[in-house]
Structure formats: C-alpha cells, structure tokens
Amino acid sequence: MSFAQRAIQIQEGRWQDLIQTDTSINPGNSGGPLFNARGEIVGMNMAMVDDGRGETAGIGFAVPINAIKALLPQLREGKVVRGQLGVGLHGGPILSDEAAALHLPKPSGAIVRNVENGSAAERAGLRAGDVIVELDGTPVVDTRDLVARTAASAPGTRVTVTVVRHGHEQTMVATVEEQPGDPDVEHAEADTDGGDFGVVFEGGAPTGPDVTDRSAASQALVAGVTPDSPAEEAELTAGDIIREINGCRIRTATEAHQALRNIGHGLPVFLLVRRGDRDLFLEMRKP
C-alpha cells in the first residue's frame, strides 16, 4: 500500500488536506479506519475514485487522524464549528512567475479568488485579487496553510490580515465567522476574440460622442469560451465582465483583446472579473 498527501477542492476555492491511498476502499467503507503497515490508524476513509460503473478505481481518500484528533473535543460536544473569513481562494502554491506578475516580494501567500457578499472578509475590506501574505503577523505559506489556520480559529476571533494589493501591503482586521454547516456548491454575436486563450468578447466598439449605448461600449463582456481552452480551464464563462488584466484597468472588449494579445506564451494572466454581483480573480496561461 502507499499513502500520499493530496489537497482536494471540496467547494469552489476551498480545499481539504486528505490522504490518498491505493488501499482498497469500497462503497460502505466510509467512516471506517485506514491502517498503516504497523496496524496503526492513520485516517478515516471517506471517498474513492470510481471507474464510471460504480466500482473502485483503486484510489481512495481518508481524513488524516491528526485532523480528527483536533476535532475530538468538539465532537464530544456534538457539533464541529470551524471558522472562515468568507473568501474563495486559488489552490496550490504561488509560482515564481505568478509572484512577479502580482508584484509579491516572494512566491508565498494565498490569492483571493472572490469575496462572499456580507462576509467577514467583505466587512474587513478584502477584495478579489488581494494576496493574503500574513495572518496575525505570521506569514501565510499557501492556500492550505491559510484555510487550516482560519478553520481552527473560533468564530468571533479578531485577526489581523495583511494583504498585497497592486504591489502594496495593507493590513486590516477581520472577525472570524462560523462556516455554514451545509455550504452550497456553486457550480451573442462576437466581433473580438482573445487569441490563443479561447475567450470571445462581445462589443469592443470605441467610446466617443457618437456612441449611443455607452454601457455596452465600456465593458469587456465575455460572449463565449472555447472548449478545452485556457479560458475554460480558468472557469471563465459567458456573461463575465473583465475589469482588469494583470492589474491594468480594462474598459472595452478591444482593450481586453489587445492586452491578451500582448501576453507572452507560457506566462500567467490574472483577470479581475465581475460575475453577477461579485468579483472573481481568475488565472490562466497562454499556451
């Protein structure tokens, strides 16, 4: 048997560290113990990868035993309470080229993908595109580090959050709130396209005294996304409005088109996107 640590996205922008194992885990095994070769319990089985026919594909996942031990006092009280700031985060560590694009002093921290309406993060002043680099004065290594620390904080705890926004550090105070017990999982004719990224824009007409529909001319509205493209991988979708590309303000589809055309191959592209009534901070790379 073999074990490996894996971060699994359980909700948009939220991750959980699990043990990945090739030990046989089948339907009905959830809640049972995962043993190592010495007969020690190292986790609690919770999920498996199936082969599309309801059978196991030989890959299973378990909650680490240390995570369970940390929750035992709350479990004995009958309810587990975890803290949150109310942000969605990009998964994985920040790479060196991403840090350069975000004007970070080093490749560490957690990139804020979106801020939930009415959340502690929104009240504290956090925005999509911020990079959280410290929590209570202690550096944030990556997304998993931040999630683990905020989840372990009791609701009502006041924490100082240091972010890098457009290359400048800012510190704000947030009050940790309780994670909901059963969170919801979120799941035109084009005249301008985004080159190799696979994003198609609607509009792009220049602004001027002869423009009658100024609202349409002054936004970069995504009309469509090509399947299996960088835009689709970044979860860009029709109806999104691109407001910034790599920190530069975007006012029209023409500006968005030109900005994407100027990106070098293989480099990261960070997009500040308006979707409905909230902002999202997305990343894609030019192939």
VOGU-3710 file (C-alpha; in Angstrom, 3 decimals, decimal comma):
1> msfaqraiqi> 0,000/0,000/0,000  1,078/3,602/-0,424  -0,045/6,933/1,024  0,272/10,474/-0,320  -0,942/13,864/0,824  -3,448/15,491/-1,507  -5,346/18,771/-1,350  -8,885/18,194/-2,649  -11,209/21,044/-3,618  -14,424/20,449/-1,671
11> qegrwqdliq> -16,014/23,737/-2,676  -15,103/26,496/-5,103  -11,917/27,994/-3,714  -11,888/25,772/-0,596  -9,518/22,894/-0,074  -9,116/19,980/2,355  -5,921/18,000/3,007  -6,640/14,276/2,629  -4,642/11,061/2,495  -4,637/9,478/-0,953
21> tdtsinpgns> -4,124/5,731/-0,848  -4,154/2,758/-3,192  -5,591/0,603/-0,396  -8,890/-0,924/-1,478  -11,766/1,319/-0,398  -15,254/0,334/-1,496  -18,795/1,679/-1,114  -19,811/1,324/2,522  -16,269/1,788/3,868  -16,771/5,486/4,641
31> ggplfnarge> -16,229/6,166/8,329  -14,011/3,126/8,756  -10,345/3,255/9,793  -7,374/3,413/7,447  -4,436/1,407/8,835  -0,739/1,607/8,012  1,562/-1,443/7,729  2,159/-1,362/11,517  -1,532/-1,649/12,281  -1,828/1,987/13,386
41> ivgmnmamvd> -4,901/4,013/12,483  -3,763/6,894/10,296  -7,080/8,152/8,978  -10,801/7,700/8,418  -11,963/6,528/4,995  -14,276/8,983/3,276  -14,184/8,719/-0,526  -12,994/6,732/-3,521  -12,494/7,257/-7,227  -14,859/5,023/-9,195
51> dgrgetagig> -14,405/3,683/-12,693  -17,661/5,108/-14,008  -19,543/1,861/-13,322  -19,797/2,254/-9,569  -16,686/0,146/-8,918  -13,494/1,320/-7,257  -10,655/2,508/-9,492  -8,122/1,647/-6,781  -7,725/5,175/-5,403  -9,244/6,214/-2,090
61> favpinaika> -9,142/9,192/0,256  -9,160/9,470/4,039  -9,252/12,238/6,618  -5,873/12,326/8,473  -6,062/11,065/12,044  -4,434/14,235/13,434  -7,239/16,308/11,923  -9,774/14,056/13,644  -7,948/14,271/16,977  -8,016/18,060/16,806
71> llpqlregkv> -11,797/17,917/16,440  -12,461/15,381/19,216  -13,311/17,967/21,915  -15,954/19,472/19,626  -17,196/16,051/18,524  -17,815/15,144/22,160  -19,996/18,259/22,405  -21,998/17,064/19,415  -21,081/19,798/16,922  -17,984/20,783/14,966
81> vrgqlgvglh> -17,548/24,524/14,464  -14,985/25,881/12,056  -14,017/29,437/11,298  -13,806/31,229/7,990  -13,153/34,663/6,531  -15,612/34,250/3,676  -13,197/34,154/0,752  -12,670/31,763/-2,116  -9,004/31,031/-2,768  -6,880/29,787/-5,637
91> ggpilsdeaa> -5,464/26,349/-4,960  -1,820/25,389/-4,906  1,323/27,348/-4,082  2,160/30,607/-5,843  4,816/30,098/-8,530  7,732/32,453/-9,102  6,351/33,940/-12,316  2,954/34,396/-10,669  4,612/36,224/-7,779  6,335/38,538/-10,251
101> alhlpkpsga> 3,054/39,259/-12,062  1,368/40,028/-8,731  4,265/42,206/-7,504  4,948/39,969/-4,497  8,313/40,057/-2,694  8,397/36,228/-2,717  6,225/33,342/-4,013  4,073/32,733/-0,949  0,604/33,628/0,287  -2,966/32,869/-0,756
111> ivrnvengsa> -4,635/34,549/-3,739  -8,206/35,711/-3,092  -10,409/34,470/-5,920  -13,643/36,006/-4,650  -15,118/37,625/-1,550  -18,531/36,439/-0,383  -21,222/39,057/-0,030  -21,839/40,065/3,597  -18,853/38,050/4,835  -16,225/38,914/7,419
121> aeraglragd> -13,753/39,451/4,575  -16,044/41,922/2,831  -16,624/43,861/6,057  -12,868/43,987/6,642  -12,279/45,405/3,155  -10,713/42,423/1,350  -11,125/42,303/-2,417  -10,801/39,753/-5,181  -7,200/39,899/-6,387  -5,697/40,520/-2,952
131> viveldgtpv> -2,919/38,163/-1,880  -3,084/37,308/1,823  0,541/37,139/2,998  0,156/37,226/6,797  -2,416/36,242/9,389  -1,907/37,720/12,866  1,657/38,635/11,912  2,630/35,100/10,873  3,458/34,556/7,181  0,938/32,573/5,133
141> vdtrdlvart> 2,710/29,816/3,208  -0,055/28,965/0,757  -3,797/28,435/0,399  -3,876/25,263/2,504  -1,992/26,976/5,308  -4,479/29,851/5,400  -7,531/27,563/5,235  -6,227/25,375/8,070  -5,491/28,351/10,307  -8,793/30,139/9,750
151> aasapgtrvt> -10,743/26,887/10,143  -9,045/26,309/13,503  -9,947/29,820/14,720  -13,050/30,108/16,884  -15,863/32,221/15,433  -15,720/35,714/16,926  -11,916/35,778/16,994  -10,444/39,037/15,676  -7,481/38,517/13,363  -5,200/40,913/11,512
161> vtvvrhgheq> -4,942/40,156/7,812  -2,054/41,542/5,765  -2,544/41,583/2,004  -0,597/42,714/-1,039  -2,823/44,736/-3,360  -1,289/46,036/-6,597  2,161/45,662/-5,074  1,408/47,481/-1,807  0,894/45,918/1,618  -2,259/46,704/3,559
171> tmvatveeqp> -3,358/45,428/6,953  -6,974/45,087/8,046  -8,840/43,475/10,929  -11,447/40,769/10,372  -13,681/38,887/12,782  -13,702/35,163/12,033  -17,195/33,819/11,376  -18,603/30,323/11,541  -18,514/28,174/8,445  -22,010/27,117/7,374
181> gdpdvehaea> -22,744/23,509/8,182  -24,013/22,613/4,718  -22,453/25,051/2,234  -23,898/25,386/-1,222  -21,556/24,412/-4,035  -21,566/26,840/-6,897  -21,373/25,349/-9,688  -24,011/36,847/-28,891  -22,544/37,628/-31,802  -18,831/38,237/-31,248
191> dtdggdfgvv> -16,593/40,704/-33,066  -13,452/40,385/-30,975  -11,609/37,318/-29,676  -8,925/36,650/-27,104  -6,417/34,980/-29,364  -4,975/31,713/-28,080  -6,850/31,910/-24,778  -10,159/30,755/-26,223  -12,250/33,660/-24,920  -14,613/35,537/-27,225
201> feggaptgpd> -15,765/39,049/-26,418  -18,939/40,840/-27,357  -18,723/44,516/-28,244  -15,456/46,377/-28,397  -16,759/49,488/-30,097  -14,740/52,625/-29,286  -16,219/55,153/-26,894  -16,975/58,595/-28,247  -19,682/61,219/-28,805  -21,396/59,085/-31,462
211> vtdrsaasqa> -21,769/56,022/-29,226  -25,399/55,588/-28,210  -25,097/52,521/-25,946  -22,224/53,603/-23,720  -22,751/50,772/-21,201  -22,113/48,152/-23,900  -19,111/50,038/-25,265  -17,440/50,490/-21,890  -17,104/46,899/-20,774  -15,333/43,738/-21,890
221> lvagvtpdsp> -18,214/41,265/-21,926  -17,354/37,597/-22,477  -19,670/36,215/-25,179  -18,296/32,681/-25,228  -15,475/30,346/-24,214  -13,867/27,705/-26,439  -13,960/24,137/-25,015  -10,637/22,806/-23,644  -9,073/26,273/-23,843  -7,109/28,171/-21,172
231> aeeaeltagd> -10,206/30,321/-20,634  -12,335/27,263/-19,907  -9,684/25,854/-17,560  -9,706/29,194/-15,720  -13,513/28,813/-15,370  -14,232/31,946/-17,363  -17,822/31,865/-18,627  -20,160/33,730/-20,941  -21,601/36,795/-19,232  -18,440/37,575/-17,257
241> iireingcri> -17,154/41,138/-17,482  -13,359/41,510/-17,436  -12,402/44,544/-15,356  -8,615/44,104/-15,056  -5,883/42,092/-16,781  -2,641/41,749/-14,820  -3,619/44,754/-12,715  -4,409/47,030/-15,681  -7,894/48,503/-15,888  -9,943/47,215/-18,848
251> rtateahqal> -12,774/49,362/-20,177  -13,661/47,793/-23,539  -13,508/44,468/-25,340  -10,903/46,000/-27,659  -8,655/46,768/-24,679  -9,103/43,223/-23,352  -8,331/41,761/-26,766  -5,149/43,825/-27,099  -3,976/43,078/-23,559  -4,337/39,330/-24,091
261> rnighglpvf> -2,595/39,513/-27,462  0,415/41,129/-25,768  0,877/38,295/-23,233  3,893/36,085/-23,873  3,483/32,335/-24,289  3,561/30,362/-21,041  3,149/33,419/-18,825  0,438/33,768/-16,154  -2,510/36,077/-16,767  -4,581/37,322/-13,816
271> llvrrgdrdl> -8,108/38,520/-14,517  -10,371/40,546/-12,243  -13,828/39,515/-13,401  -17,305/40,702/-12,483  -19,820/37,842/-12,396  -23,303/38,802/-11,318  -22,957/40,757/-8,083  -19,453/39,674/-7,098  -15,834/39,914/-8,232  -13,671/36,905/-9,111
281> flemrkp> -9,896/36,748/-9,515  -9,023/34,117/-12,129  -5,765/32,890/-13,616  -4,934/31,399/-16,994  -1,803/30,855/-19,065  -1,147/31,353/-22,736  -0,215/28,023/-24,343
//
